Amino acid sequence: MDDRLKSFLRSKIRSAGRQYADAKRAYDNARKAALADLPQDEEGKARIVCRRYAERRAVELDTEARPACFDPEHPDCEGCVRDVRDGRIETW
């Protein structure tokens, strides 16, 4: 393959990689901003209904949008995190 062609392809692939990273960053920022739409208590904790115990809870969310009570080995907790991220979590 010609060196000019390699250089051209490499620059286009890098450009596409940068565009992908920018789009991903924008998506992540928008998703975190959407979390602010969850109702909050007076301490700023998100008011959600726990899927695991079917009870109302006021919880803090970490940087990955997981409630503080999150248990990675429990399927209800995994579903709760998906619902929080998708904006479908039941609130009070």
PyMOL Python script that loads the backbone (N, CA, C, O; Angstrom):
from pymol import cmd

cmd.read_pdbstr("""\
ATOM      1  N   MET A   1       0.836  -1.166   0.000  1.00  0.00           N
ATOM      2  CA  MET A   1       0.000   0.000   0.000  1.00  0.00           C
ATOM      3  C   MET A   1       0.893   1.245   0.000  1.00  0.00           C
ATOM      4  O   MET A   1       1.925   1.281   0.669  1.00  0.00           O
ATOM      5  N   ASP A   2       0.496   2.221  -0.729  1.00  0.00           N
ATOM      6  CA  ASP A   2       1.230   3.480  -0.853  1.00  0.00           C
ATOM      7  C   ASP A   2       1.267   4.205   0.499  1.00  0.00           C
ATOM      8  O   ASP A   2       0.279   4.196   1.232  1.00  0.00           O
ATOM      9  N   ASP A   3       2.411   4.837   0.831  1.00  0.00           N
ATOM     10  CA  ASP A   3       2.558   5.559   2.100  1.00  0.00           C
ATOM     11  C   ASP A   3       1.555   6.695   2.232  1.00  0.00           C
ATOM     12  O   ASP A   3       1.059   6.966   3.326  1.00  0.00           O
ATOM     13  N   ARG A   4       1.255   7.360   1.121  1.00  0.00           N
ATOM     14  CA  ARG A   4       0.280   8.456   1.173  1.00  0.00           C
ATOM     15  C   ARG A   4      -1.108   7.923   1.518  1.00  0.00           C
ATOM     16  O   ARG A   4      -1.852   8.557   2.266  1.00  0.00           O
ATOM     17  N   LEU A   5      -1.453   6.764   0.975  1.00  0.00           N
ATOM     18  CA  LEU A   5      -2.746   6.149   1.261  1.00  0.00           C
ATOM     19  C   LEU A   5      -2.815   5.727   2.733  1.00  0.00           C
ATOM     20  O   LEU A   5      -3.833   5.937   3.392  1.00  0.00           O
ATOM     21  N   LYS A   6      -1.748   5.142   3.240  1.00  0.00           N
ATOM     22  CA  LYS A   6      -1.703   4.757   4.659  1.00  0.00           C
ATOM     23  C   LYS A   6      -1.882   5.978   5.549  1.00  0.00           C
ATOM     24  O   LYS A   6      -2.647   5.949   6.513  1.00  0.00           O
ATOM     25  N   SER A   7      -1.180   7.035   5.223  1.00  0.00           N
ATOM     26  CA  SER A   7      -1.264   8.255   6.006  1.00  0.00           C
ATOM     27  C   SER A   7      -2.678   8.840   5.959  1.00  0.00           C
ATOM     28  O   SER A   7      -3.213   9.284   6.975  1.00  0.00           O
ATOM     29  N   PHE A   8      -3.269   8.833   4.771  1.00  0.00           N
ATOM     30  CA  PHE A   8      -4.630   9.340   4.612  1.00  0.00           C
ATOM     31  C   PHE A   8      -5.614   8.513   5.444  1.00  0.00           C
ATOM     32  O   PHE A   8      -6.438   9.070   6.170  1.00  0.00           O
ATOM     33  N   LEU A   9      -5.527   7.196   5.336  1.00  0.00           N
ATOM     34  CA  LEU A   9      -6.434   6.325   6.092  1.00  0.00           C
ATOM     35  C   LEU A   9      -6.241   6.495   7.598  1.00  0.00           C
ATOM     36  O   LEU A   9      -7.209   6.544   8.356  1.00  0.00           O
ATOM     37  N   ARG A  10      -4.989   6.583   8.017  1.00  0.00           N
ATOM     38  CA  ARG A  10      -4.706   6.752   9.446  1.00  0.00           C
ATOM     39  C   ARG A  10      -5.317   8.049   9.969  1.00  0.00           C
ATOM     40  O   ARG A  10      -5.902   8.068  11.052  1.00  0.00           O
ATOM     41  N   SER A  11      -5.183   9.133   9.203  1.00  0.00           N
ATOM     42  CA  SER A  11      -5.738  10.414   9.658  1.00  0.00           C
ATOM     43  C   SER A  11      -7.265  10.366   9.697  1.00  0.00           C
ATOM     44  O   SER A  11      -7.873  10.940  10.601  1.00  0.00           O
ATOM     45  N   LYS A  12      -7.894   9.692   8.736  1.00  0.00           N
ATOM     46  CA  LYS A  12      -9.352   9.590   8.728  1.00  0.00           C
ATOM     47  C   LYS A  12      -9.853   8.725   9.892  1.00  0.00           C
ATOM     48  O   LYS A  12     -10.878   9.029  10.501  1.00  0.00           O
ATOM     49  N   ILE A  13      -9.137   7.670  10.187  1.00  0.00           N
ATOM     50  CA  ILE A  13      -9.523   6.807  11.310  1.00  0.00           C
ATOM     51  C   ILE A  13      -9.363   7.547  12.628  1.00  0.00           C
ATOM     52  O   ILE A  13     -10.221   7.426  13.503  1.00  0.00           O
ATOM     53  N   ARG A  14      -8.295   8.306  12.792  1.00  0.00           N
ATOM     54  CA  ARG A  14      -8.115   9.119  14.004  1.00  0.00           C
ATOM     55  C   ARG A  14      -9.227  10.150  14.148  1.00  0.00           C
ATOM     56  O   ARG A  14      -9.761  10.357  15.237  1.00  0.00           O
ATOM     57  N   SER A  15      -9.565  10.789  13.041  1.00  0.00           N
ATOM     58  CA  SER A  15     -10.632  11.784  13.063  1.00  0.00           C
ATOM     59  C   SER A  15     -11.959  11.145  13.475  1.00  0.00           C
ATOM     60  O   SER A  15     -12.704  11.707  14.278  1.00  0.00           O
ATOM     61  N   ALA A  16     -12.245   9.976  12.924  1.00  0.00           N
ATOM     62  CA  ALA A  16     -13.474   9.263  13.291  1.00  0.00           C
ATOM     63  C   ALA A  16     -13.451   8.875  14.771  1.00  0.00           C
ATOM     64  O   ALA A  16     -14.479   8.950  15.444  1.00  0.00           O
ATOM     65  N   GLY A  17     -12.299   8.467  15.275  1.00  0.00           N
ATOM     66  CA  GLY A  17     -12.168   8.123  16.689  1.00  0.00           C
ATOM     67  C   GLY A  17     -12.412   9.322  17.588  1.00  0.00           C
ATOM     68  O   GLY A  17     -13.062   9.200  18.626  1.00  0.00           O
ATOM     69  N   ARG A  18     -11.895  10.479  17.198  1.00  0.00           N
ATOM     70  CA  ARG A  18     -12.128  11.701  17.979  1.00  0.00           C
ATOM     71  C   ARG A  18     -13.603  12.090  17.956  1.00  0.00           C
ATOM     72  O   ARG A  18     -14.160  12.491  18.978  1.00  0.00           O
ATOM     73  N   GLN A  19     -14.232  11.971  16.792  1.00  0.00           N
ATOM     74  CA  GLN A  19     -15.655  12.299  16.696  1.00  0.00           C
ATOM     75  C   GLN A  19     -16.485  11.352  17.563  1.00  0.00           C
ATOM     76  O   GLN A  19     -17.434  11.781  18.219  1.00  0.00           O
ATOM     77  N   TYR A  20     -16.133  10.083  17.567  1.00  0.00           N
ATOM     78  CA  TYR A  20     -16.834   9.110  18.407  1.00  0.00           C
ATOM     79  C   TYR A  20     -16.662   9.461  19.880  1.00  0.00           C
ATOM     80  O   TYR A  20     -17.631   9.437  20.639  1.00  0.00           O
ATOM     81  N   ALA A  21     -15.445   9.783  20.288  1.00  0.00           N
ATOM     82  CA  ALA A  21     -15.187  10.136  21.688  1.00  0.00           C
ATOM     83  C   ALA A  21     -15.963  11.393  22.082  1.00  0.00           C
ATOM     84  O   ALA A  21     -16.500  11.465  23.187  1.00  0.00           O
ATOM     85  N   ASP A  22     -16.026  12.376  21.196  1.00  0.00           N
ATOM     86  CA  ASP A  22     -16.782  13.599  21.476  1.00  0.00           C
ATOM     87  C   ASP A  22     -18.275  13.293  21.618  1.00  0.00           C
ATOM     88  O   ASP A  22     -18.935  13.808  22.520  1.00  0.00           O
ATOM     89  N   ALA A  23     -18.796  12.465  20.736  1.00  0.00           N
ATOM     90  CA  ALA A  23     -20.215  12.113  20.794  1.00  0.00           C
ATOM     91  C   ALA A  23     -20.529  11.327  22.062  1.00  0.00           C
ATOM     92  O   ALA A  23     -21.558  11.552  22.698  1.00  0.00           O
ATOM     93  N   LYS A  24     -19.653  10.419  22.422  1.00  0.00           N
ATOM     94  CA  LYS A  24     -19.857   9.627  23.639  1.00  0.00           C
ATOM     95  C   LYS A  24     -19.826  10.523  24.872  1.00  0.00           C
ATOM     96  O   LYS A  24     -20.650  10.367  25.774  1.00  0.00           O
ATOM     97  N   ARG A  25     -18.885  11.454  24.916  1.00  0.00           N
ATOM     98  CA  ARG A  25     -18.782  12.379  26.040  1.00  0.00           C
ATOM     99  C   ARG A  25     -20.040  13.233  26.145  1.00  0.00           C
ATOM    100  O   ARG A  25     -20.552  13.455  27.243  1.00  0.00           O
ATOM    101  N   ALA A  26     -20.541  13.714  25.005  1.00  0.00           N
ATOM    102  CA  ALA A  26     -21.758  14.536  25.009  1.00  0.00           C
ATOM    103  C   ALA A  26     -22.952  13.721  25.494  1.00  0.00           C
ATOM    104  O   ALA A  26     -23.789  14.224  26.244  1.00  0.00           O
ATOM    105  N   TYR A  27     -23.030  12.466  25.068  1.00  0.00           N
ATOM    106  CA  TYR A  27     -24.121  11.597  25.508  1.00  0.00           C
ATOM    107  C   TYR A  27     -24.053  11.369  27.015  1.00  0.00           C
ATOM    108  O   TYR A  27     -25.068  11.468  27.705  1.00  0.00           O
ATOM    109  N   ASP A  28     -22.871  11.066  27.524  1.00  0.00           N
ATOM    110  CA  ASP A  28     -22.719  10.833  28.963  1.00  0.00           C
ATOM    111  C   ASP A  28     -23.095  12.073  29.767  1.00  0.00           C
ATOM    112  O   ASP A  28     -23.766  11.965  30.793  1.00  0.00           O
ATOM    113  N   ASN A  29     -22.672  13.238  29.314  1.00  0.00           N
ATOM    114  CA  ASN A  29     -23.011  14.471  30.013  1.00  0.00           C
ATOM    115  C   ASN A  29     -24.515  14.721  29.999  1.00  0.00           C
ATOM    116  O   ASN A  29     -25.080  15.162  31.000  1.00  0.00           O
ATOM    117  N   ALA A  30     -25.160  14.446  28.882  1.00  0.00           N
ATOM    118  CA  ALA A  30     -26.608  14.636  28.792  1.00  0.00           C
ATOM    119  C   ALA A  30     -27.338  13.662  29.699  1.00  0.00           C
ATOM    120  O   ALA A  30     -28.328  14.024  30.336  1.00  0.00           O
ATOM    121  N   ARG A  31     -26.855  12.430  29.761  1.00  0.00           N
ATOM    122  CA  ARG A  31     -27.493  11.427  30.618  1.00  0.00           C
ATOM    123  C   ARG A  31     -27.387  11.839  32.085  1.00  0.00           C
ATOM    124  O   ARG A  31     -28.357  11.720  32.832  1.00  0.00           O
ATOM    125  N   LYS A  32     -26.227  12.316  32.496  1.00  0.00           N
ATOM    126  CA  LYS A  32     -26.066  12.757  33.887  1.00  0.00           C
ATOM    127  C   LYS A  32     -26.930  13.983  34.171  1.00  0.00           C
ATOM    128  O   LYS A  32     -27.467  14.119  35.271  1.00  0.00           O
ATOM    129  N   ALA A  33     -27.068  14.860  33.208  1.00  0.00           N
ATOM    130  CA  ALA A  33     -27.922  16.029  33.394  1.00  0.00           C
ATOM    131  C   ALA A  33     -29.377  15.605  33.541  1.00  0.00           C
ATOM    132  O   ALA A  33     -30.134  16.223  34.290  1.00  0.00           O
ATOM    133  N   ALA A  34     -29.765  14.568  32.837  1.00  0.00           N
ATOM    134  CA  ALA A  34     -31.141  14.079  32.935  1.00  0.00           C
ATOM    135  C   ALA A  34     -31.425  13.512  34.322  1.00  0.00           C
ATOM    136  O   ALA A  34     -32.572  13.507  34.768  1.00  0.00           O
ATOM    137  N   LEU A  35     -30.401  13.042  34.995  1.00  0.00           N
ATOM    138  CA  LEU A  35     -30.591  12.518  36.345  1.00  0.00           C
ATOM    139  C   LEU A  35     -31.079  13.597  37.297  1.00  0.00           C
ATOM    140  O   LEU A  35     -31.745  13.301  38.289  1.00  0.00           O
ATOM    141  N   ALA A  36     -30.754  14.831  37.002  1.00  0.00           N
ATOM    142  CA  ALA A  36     -31.187  15.933  37.852  1.00  0.00           C
ATOM    143  C   ALA A  36     -32.703  16.083  37.830  1.00  0.00           C
ATOM    144  O   ALA A  36     -33.274  16.741  38.700  1.00  0.00           O
ATOM    145  N   ASP A  37     -33.359  15.479  36.845  1.00  0.00           N
ATOM    146  CA  ASP A  37     -34.813  15.559  36.758  1.00  0.00           C
ATOM    147  C   ASP A  37     -35.505  14.632  37.746  1.00  0.00           C
ATOM    148  O   ASP A  37     -36.728  14.684  37.878  1.00  0.00           O
ATOM    149  N   LEU A  38     -34.759  13.790  38.438  1.00  0.00           N
ATOM    150  CA  LEU A  38     -35.366  12.940  39.456  1.00  0.00           C
ATOM    151  C   LEU A  38     -35.794  13.807  40.630  1.00  0.00           C
ATOM    152  O   LEU A  38     -35.088  14.746  40.997  1.00  0.00           O
ATOM    153  N   PRO A  39     -36.936  13.505  41.216  1.00  0.00           N
ATOM    154  CA  PRO A  39     -37.335  14.281  42.397  1.00  0.00           C
ATOM    155  C   PRO A  39     -36.319  14.089  43.515  1.00  0.00           C
ATOM    156  O   PRO A  39     -35.753  13.007  43.673  1.00  0.00           O
ATOM    157  N   GLN A  40     -36.093  15.141  44.284  1.00  0.00           N
ATOM    158  CA  GLN A  40     -35.098  15.088  45.345  1.00  0.00           C
ATOM    159  C   GLN A  40     -35.719  15.483  46.666  1.00  0.00           C
ATOM    160  O   GLN A  40     -36.682  16.247  46.711  1.00  0.00           O
ATOM    161  N   ASP A  41     -35.154  14.952  47.748  1.00  0.00           N
ATOM    162  CA  ASP A  41     -35.603  15.358  49.080  1.00  0.00           C
ATOM    163  C   ASP A  41     -34.843  16.618  49.484  1.00  0.00           C
ATOM    164  O   ASP A  41     -34.069  17.163  48.697  1.00  0.00           O
ATOM    165  N   GLU A  42     -35.066  17.073  50.702  1.00  0.00           N
ATOM    166  CA  GLU A  42     -34.444  18.315  51.155  1.00  0.00           C
ATOM    167  C   GLU A  42     -32.928  18.226  51.266  1.00  0.00           C
ATOM    168  O   GLU A  42     -32.256  19.256  51.314  1.00  0.00           O
ATOM    169  N   GLU A  43     -32.371  17.006  51.310  1.00  0.00           N
ATOM    170  CA  GLU A  43     -30.917  16.823  51.382  1.00  0.00           C
ATOM    171  C   GLU A  43     -30.292  16.625  50.003  1.00  0.00           C
ATOM    172  O   GLU A  43     -29.082  16.427  49.894  1.00  0.00           O
ATOM    173  N   GLY A  44     -31.106  16.678  48.955  1.00  0.00           N
ATOM    174  CA  GLY A  44     -30.601  16.516  47.599  1.00  0.00           C
ATOM    175  C   GLY A  44     -30.478  15.069  47.154  1.00  0.00           C
ATOM    176  O   GLY A  44     -29.869  14.792  46.121  1.00  0.00           O
ATOM    177  N   LYS A  45     -31.043  14.147  47.912  1.00  0.00           N
ATOM    178  CA  LYS A  45     -31.003  12.740  47.525  1.00  0.00           C
ATOM    179  C   LYS A  45     -32.167  12.438  46.588  1.00  0.00           C
ATOM    180  O   LYS A  45     -33.253  13.001  46.728  1.00  0.00           O
ATOM    181  N   ALA A  46     -31.927  11.539  45.628  1.00  0.00           N
ATOM    182  CA  ALA A  46     -32.970  11.153  44.680  1.00  0.00           C
ATOM    183  C   ALA A  46     -34.013  10.300  45.391  1.00  0.00           C
ATOM    184  O   ALA A  46     -33.679   9.402  46.164  1.00  0.00           O
ATOM    185  N   ARG A  47     -35.275  10.594  45.119  1.00  0.00           N
ATOM    186  CA  ARG A  47     -36.371   9.831  45.719  1.00  0.00           C
ATOM    187  C   ARG A  47     -36.829   8.778  44.720  1.00  0.00           C
ATOM    188  O   ARG A  47     -37.497   9.096  43.736  1.00  0.00           O
ATOM    189  N   ILE A  48     -36.472   7.533  44.972  1.00  0.00           N
ATOM    190  CA  ILE A  48     -36.834   6.436  44.081  1.00  0.00           C
ATOM    191  C   ILE A  48     -37.572   5.358  44.863  1.00  0.00           C
ATOM    192  O   ILE A  48     -37.561   5.345  46.094  1.00  0.00           O
ATOM    193  N   VAL A  49     -38.213   4.457  44.127  1.00  0.00           N
ATOM    194  CA  VAL A  49     -38.832   3.287  44.737  1.00  0.00           C
ATOM    195  C   VAL A  49     -37.905   2.108  44.464  1.00  0.00           C
ATOM    196  O   VAL A  49     -37.644   1.766  43.311  1.00  0.00           O
ATOM    197  N   CYS A  50     -37.413   1.493  45.530  1.00  0.00           N
ATOM    198  CA  CYS A  50     -36.477   0.377  45.432  1.00  0.00           C
ATOM    199  C   CYS A  50     -37.172  -0.832  44.815  1.00  0.00           C
ATOM    200  O   CYS A  50     -38.214  -1.268  45.305  1.00  0.00           O
ATOM    201  N   ARG A  51     -36.604  -1.367  43.756  1.00  0.00           N
ATOM    202  CA  ARG A  51     -37.178  -2.550  43.114  1.00  0.00           C
ATOM    203  C   ARG A  51     -36.941  -3.804  43.939  1.00  0.00           C
ATOM    204  O   ARG A  51     -37.749  -4.732  43.919  1.00  0.00           O
ATOM    205  N   ARG A  52     -35.844  -3.828  44.655  1.00  0.00           N
ATOM    206  CA  ARG A  52     -35.489  -5.021  45.425  1.00  0.00           C
ATOM    207  C   ARG A  52     -36.416  -5.216  46.626  1.00  0.00           C
ATOM    208  O   ARG A  52     -36.883  -6.326  46.882  1.00  0.00           O
ATOM    209  N   TYR A  53     -36.678  -4.136  47.358  1.00  0.00           N
ATOM    210  CA  TYR A  53     -37.493  -4.231  48.569  1.00  0.00           C
ATOM    211  C   TYR A  53     -38.858  -3.573  48.422  1.00  0.00           C
ATOM    212  O   TYR A  53     -39.641  -3.569  49.372  1.00  0.00           O
ATOM    213  N   ALA A  54     -39.159  -3.016  47.253  1.00  0.00           N
ATOM    214  CA  ALA A  54     -40.441  -2.368  46.976  1.00  0.00           C
ATOM    215  C   ALA A  54     -40.782  -1.342  48.053  1.00  0.00           C
ATOM    216  O   ALA A  54     -41.871  -1.360  48.627  1.00  0.00           O
ATOM    217  N   GLU A  55     -39.831  -0.450  48.314  1.00  0.00           N
ATOM    218  CA  GLU A  55     -40.062   0.592  49.306  1.00  0.00           C
ATOM    219  C   GLU A  55     -39.506   1.913  48.794  1.00  0.00           C
ATOM    220  O   GLU A  55     -38.612   1.945  47.948  1.00  0.00           O
ATOM    221  N   ARG A  56     -40.051   2.995  49.321  1.00  0.00           N
ATOM    222  CA  ARG A  56     -39.562   4.323  48.964  1.00  0.00           C
ATOM    223  C   ARG A  56     -38.222   4.566  49.641  1.00  0.00           C
ATOM    224  O   ARG A  56     -38.034   4.244  50.814  1.00  0.00           O
ATOM    225  N   ARG A  57     -37.288   5.144  48.876  1.00  0.00           N
ATOM    226  CA  ARG A  57     -35.973   5.455  49.428  1.00  0.00           C
ATOM    227  C   ARG A  57     -35.481   6.784  48.893  1.00  0.00           C
ATOM    228  O   ARG A  57     -35.767   7.160  47.756  1.00  0.00           O
ATOM    229  N   ALA A  58     -34.751   7.475  49.716  1.00  0.00           N
ATOM    230  CA  ALA A  58     -34.021   8.670  49.284  1.00  0.00           C
ATOM    231  C   ALA A  58     -32.555   8.272  49.266  1.00  0.00           C
ATOM    232  O   ALA A  58     -31.969   7.994  50.311  1.00  0.00           O
ATOM    233  N   VAL A  59     -31.962   8.245  48.073  1.00  0.00           N
ATOM    234  CA  VAL A  59     -30.605   7.740  47.928  1.00  0.00           C
ATOM    235  C   VAL A  59     -29.732   8.719  47.152  1.00  0.00           C
ATOM    236  O   VAL A  59     -30.217   9.503  46.336  1.00  0.00           O
ATOM    237  N   GLU A  60     -28.452   8.654  47.425  1.00  0.00           N
ATOM    238  CA  GLU A  60     -27.479   9.403  46.633  1.00  0.00           C
ATOM    239  C   GLU A  60     -27.105   8.544  45.431  1.00  0.00           C
ATOM    240  O   GLU A  60     -27.047   7.318  45.525  1.00  0.00           O
ATOM    241  N   LEU A  61     -26.852   9.198  44.303  1.00  0.00           N
ATOM    242  CA  LEU A  61     -26.403   8.503  43.101  1.00  0.00           C
ATOM    243  C   LEU A  61     -24.921   8.759  42.927  1.00  0.00           C
ATOM    244  O   LEU A  61     -24.445   9.877  43.128  1.00  0.00           O
ATOM    245  N   ASP A  62     -24.182   7.699  42.546  1.00  0.00           N
ATOM    246  CA  ASP A  62     -22.755   7.900  42.296  1.00  0.00           C
ATOM    247  C   ASP A  62     -22.548   8.419  40.879  1.00  0.00           C
ATOM    248  O   ASP A  62     -23.516   8.703  40.173  1.00  0.00           O
ATOM    249  N   THR A  63     -21.316   8.540  40.469  1.00  0.00           N
ATOM    250  CA  THR A  63     -21.004   9.102  39.151  1.00  0.00           C
ATOM    251  C   THR A  63     -21.462   8.219  38.003  1.00  0.00           C
ATOM    252  O   THR A  63     -21.540   8.673  36.862  1.00  0.00           O
ATOM    253  N   GLU A  64     -21.764   6.963  38.296  1.00  0.00           N
ATOM    254  CA  GLU A  64     -22.245   6.048  37.262  1.00  0.00           C
ATOM    255  C   GLU A  64     -23.753   5.850  37.349  1.00  0.00           C
ATOM    256  O   GLU A  64     -24.285   4.890  36.791  1.00  0.00           O
ATOM    257  N   ALA A  65     -24.444   6.747  38.039  1.00  0.00           N
ATOM    258  CA  ALA A  65     -25.903   6.741  38.188  1.00  0.00           C
ATOM    259  C   ALA A  65     -26.410   5.511  38.931  1.00  0.00           C
ATOM    260  O   ALA A  65     -27.500   5.011  38.653  1.00  0.00           O
ATOM    261  N   ARG A  66     -25.615   5.032  39.868  1.00  0.00           N
ATOM    262  CA  ARG A  66     -26.050   3.899  40.690  1.00  0.00           C
ATOM    263  C   ARG A  66     -26.434   4.408  42.075  1.00  0.00           C
ATOM    264  O   ARG A  66     -25.710   5.212  42.662  1.00  0.00           O
ATOM    265  N   PRO A  67     -27.578   3.942  42.606  1.00  0.00           N
ATOM    266  CA  PRO A  67     -27.941   4.324  43.975  1.00  0.00           C
ATOM    267  C   PRO A  67     -26.916   3.789  44.971  1.00  0.00           C
ATOM    268  O   PRO A  67     -26.244   2.792  44.710  1.00  0.00           O
ATOM    269  N   ALA A  68     -26.805   4.463  46.112  1.00  0.00           N
ATOM    270  CA  ALA A  68     -25.837   4.057  47.134  1.00  0.00           C
ATOM    271  C   ALA A  68     -26.111   2.634  47.634  1.00  0.00           C
ATOM    272  O   ALA A  68     -25.191   1.958  48.094  1.00  0.00           O
ATOM    273  N   CYS A  69     -27.361   2.174  47.550  1.00  0.00           N
ATOM    274  CA  CYS A  69     -27.722   0.842  48.038  1.00  0.00           C
ATOM    275  C   CYS A  69     -27.493  -0.242  46.981  1.00  0.00           C
ATOM    276  O   CYS A  69     -27.866  -1.394  47.205  1.00  0.00           O
ATOM    277  N   PHE A  70     -26.899   0.090  45.854  1.00  0.00           N
ATOM    278  CA  PHE A  70     -26.710  -0.838  44.734  1.00  0.00           C
ATOM    279  C   PHE A  70     -25.889  -2.060  45.118  1.00  0.00           C
ATOM    280  O   PHE A  70     -24.812  -1.941  45.702  1.00  0.00           O
ATOM    281  N   ASP A  71     -26.421  -3.256  44.778  1.00  0.00           N
ATOM    282  CA  ASP A  71     -25.724  -4.531  44.970  1.00  0.00           C
ATOM    283  C   ASP A  71     -25.503  -5.135  43.587  1.00  0.00           C
ATOM    284  O   ASP A  71     -26.468  -5.569  42.958  1.00  0.00           O
ATOM    285  N   PRO A  72     -24.263  -5.177  43.090  1.00  0.00           N
ATOM    286  CA  PRO A  72     -24.023  -5.635  41.722  1.00  0.00           C
ATOM    287  C   PRO A  72     -24.387  -7.098  41.472  1.00  0.00           C
ATOM    288  O   PRO A  72     -24.477  -7.519  40.319  1.00  0.00           O
ATOM    289  N   GLU A  73     -24.592  -7.858  42.508  1.00  0.00           N
ATOM    290  CA  GLU A  73     -24.908  -9.271  42.335  1.00  0.00           C
ATOM    291  C   GLU A  73     -26.408  -9.548  42.371  1.00  0.00           C
ATOM    292  O   GLU A  73     -26.820 -10.699  42.227  1.00  0.00           O
ATOM    293  N   HIS A  74     -27.225  -8.528  42.557  1.00  0.00           N
ATOM    294  CA  HIS A  74     -28.670  -8.741  42.650  1.00  0.00           C
ATOM    295  C   HIS A  74     -29.352  -8.242  41.378  1.00  0.00           C
ATOM    296  O   HIS A  74     -29.138  -7.099  40.975  1.00  0.00           O
ATOM    297  N   PRO A  75     -30.174  -9.085  40.736  1.00  0.00           N
ATOM    298  CA  PRO A  75     -30.800  -8.691  39.470  1.00  0.00           C
ATOM    299  C   PRO A  75     -31.752  -7.503  39.596  1.00  0.00           C
ATOM    300  O   PRO A  75     -31.855  -6.704  38.665  1.00  0.00           O
ATOM    301  N   ASP A  76     -32.449  -7.368  40.726  1.00  0.00           N
ATOM    302  CA  ASP A  76     -33.331  -6.211  40.900  1.00  0.00           C
ATOM    303  C   ASP A  76     -32.529  -4.919  40.933  1.00  0.00           C
ATOM    304  O   ASP A  76     -32.968  -3.900  40.400  1.00  0.00           O
ATOM    305  N   CYS A  77     -31.359  -4.954  41.554  1.00  0.00           N
ATOM    306  CA  CYS A  77     -30.503  -3.764  41.606  1.00  0.00           C
ATOM    307  C   CYS A  77     -29.998  -3.400  40.213  1.00  0.00           C
ATOM    308  O   CYS A  77     -29.924  -2.223  39.860  1.00  0.00           O
ATOM    309  N   GLU A  78     -29.653  -4.410  39.431  1.00  0.00           N
ATOM    310  CA  GLU A  78     -29.204  -4.145  38.061  1.00  0.00           C
ATOM    311  C   GLU A  78     -30.328  -3.512  37.249  1.00  0.00           C
ATOM    312  O   GLU A  78     -30.092  -2.588  36.470  1.00  0.00           O
ATOM    313  N   GLY A  79     -31.558  -4.010  37.431  1.00  0.00           N
ATOM    314  CA  GLY A  79     -32.712  -3.436  36.741  1.00  0.00           C
ATOM    315  C   GLY A  79     -32.982  -2.014  37.189  1.00  0.00           C
ATOM    316  O   GLY A  79     -33.350  -1.161  36.381  1.00  0.00           O
ATOM    317  N   CYS A  80     -32.801  -1.758  38.468  1.00  0.00           N
ATOM    318  CA  CYS A  80     -32.998  -0.416  39.009  1.00  0.00           C
ATOM    319  C   CYS A  80     -32.030   0.566  38.348  1.00  0.00           C
ATOM    320  O   CYS A  80     -32.430   1.657  37.942  1.00  0.00           O
ATOM    321  N   VAL A  81     -30.776   0.182  38.242  1.00  0.00           N
ATOM    322  CA  VAL A  81     -29.771   1.059  37.627  1.00  0.00           C
ATOM    323  C   VAL A  81     -30.125   1.331  36.171  1.00  0.00           C
ATOM    324  O   VAL A  81     -30.009   2.465  35.706  1.00  0.00           O
ATOM    325  N   ARG A  82     -30.558   0.295  35.444  1.00  0.00           N
ATOM    326  CA  ARG A  82     -30.970   0.503  34.045  1.00  0.00           C
ATOM    327  C   ARG A  82     -32.136   1.482  33.975  1.00  0.00           C
ATOM    328  O   ARG A  82     -32.167   2.357  33.110  1.00  0.00           O
ATOM    329  N   ASP A  83     -33.093   1.333  34.887  1.00  0.00           N
ATOM    330  CA  ASP A  83     -34.247   2.232  34.890  1.00  0.00           C
ATOM    331  C   ASP A  83     -33.853   3.667  35.225  1.00  0.00           C
ATOM    332  O   ASP A  83     -34.381   4.606  34.628  1.00  0.00           O
ATOM    333  N   VAL A  84     -32.939   3.849  36.166  1.00  0.00           N
ATOM    334  CA  VAL A  84     -32.467   5.192  36.504  1.00  0.00           C
ATOM    335  C   VAL A  84     -31.812   5.813  35.277  1.00  0.00           C
ATOM    336  O   VAL A  84     -32.088   6.965  34.943  1.00  0.00           O
ATOM    337  N   ARG A  85     -30.956   5.065  34.611  1.00  0.00           N
ATOM    338  CA  ARG A  85     -30.243   5.588  33.438  1.00  0.00           C
ATOM    339  C   ARG A  85     -31.179   5.890  32.291  1.00  0.00           C
ATOM    340  O   ARG A  85     -30.969   6.849  31.549  1.00  0.00           O
ATOM    341  N   ASP A  86     -32.237   5.060  32.137  1.00  0.00           N
ATOM    342  CA  ASP A  86     -33.178   5.264  31.044  1.00  0.00           C
ATOM    343  C   ASP A  86     -34.287   6.253  31.393  1.00  0.00           C
ATOM    344  O   ASP A  86     -35.114   6.576  30.540  1.00  0.00           O
ATOM    345  N   GLY A  87     -34.317   6.741  32.642  1.00  0.00           N
ATOM    346  CA  GLY A  87     -35.332   7.688  33.053  1.00  0.00           C
ATOM    347  C   GLY A  87     -36.694   7.070  33.305  1.00  0.00           C
ATOM    348  O   GLY A  87     -37.710   7.764  33.275  1.00  0.00           O
ATOM    349  N   ARG A  88     -36.720   5.754  33.555  1.00  0.00           N
ATOM    350  CA  ARG A  88     -37.990   5.048  33.780  1.00  0.00           C
ATOM    351  C   ARG A  88     -38.189   4.633  35.229  1.00  0.00           C
ATOM    352  O   ARG A  88     -39.129   3.897  35.532  1.00  0.00           O
ATOM    353  N   ILE A  89     -37.334   5.083  36.123  1.00  0.00           N
ATOM    354  CA  ILE A  89     -37.420   4.652  37.510  1.00  0.00           C
ATOM    355  C   ILE A  89     -38.669   5.226  38.161  1.00  0.00           C
ATOM    356  O   ILE A  89     -39.046   6.369  37.903  1.00  0.00           O
ATOM    357  N   GLU A  90     -39.305   4.424  39.006  1.00  0.00           N
ATOM    358  CA  GLU A  90     -40.482   4.896  39.730  1.00  0.00           C
ATOM    359  C   GLU A  90     -40.014   5.808  40.847  1.00  0.00           C
ATOM    360  O   GLU A  90     -39.075   5.478  41.571  1.00  0.00           O
ATOM    361  N   THR A  91     -40.662   6.948  40.988  1.00  0.00           N
ATOM    362  CA  THR A  91     -40.267   7.925  41.991  1.00  0.00           C
ATOM    363  C   THR A  91     -41.451   8.250  42.890  1.00  0.00           C
ATOM    364  O   THR A  91     -42.572   7.806  42.643  1.00  0.00           O
ATOM    365  N   TRP A  92     -41.196   9.019  43.921  1.00  0.00           N
ATOM    366  CA  TRP A  92     -42.264   9.476  44.834  1.00  0.00           C
ATOM    367  C   TRP A  92     -42.051  10.895  45.229  1.00  0.00           C
ATOM    368  O   TRP A  92     -42.844  11.450  45.990  1.00  0.00           O
TER     369      TRP A  92
END
""", "prot")
cmd.dss("prot")
cmd.show_as("cartoon", "prot")
cmd.util.cbc("prot")
cmd.orient("prot")
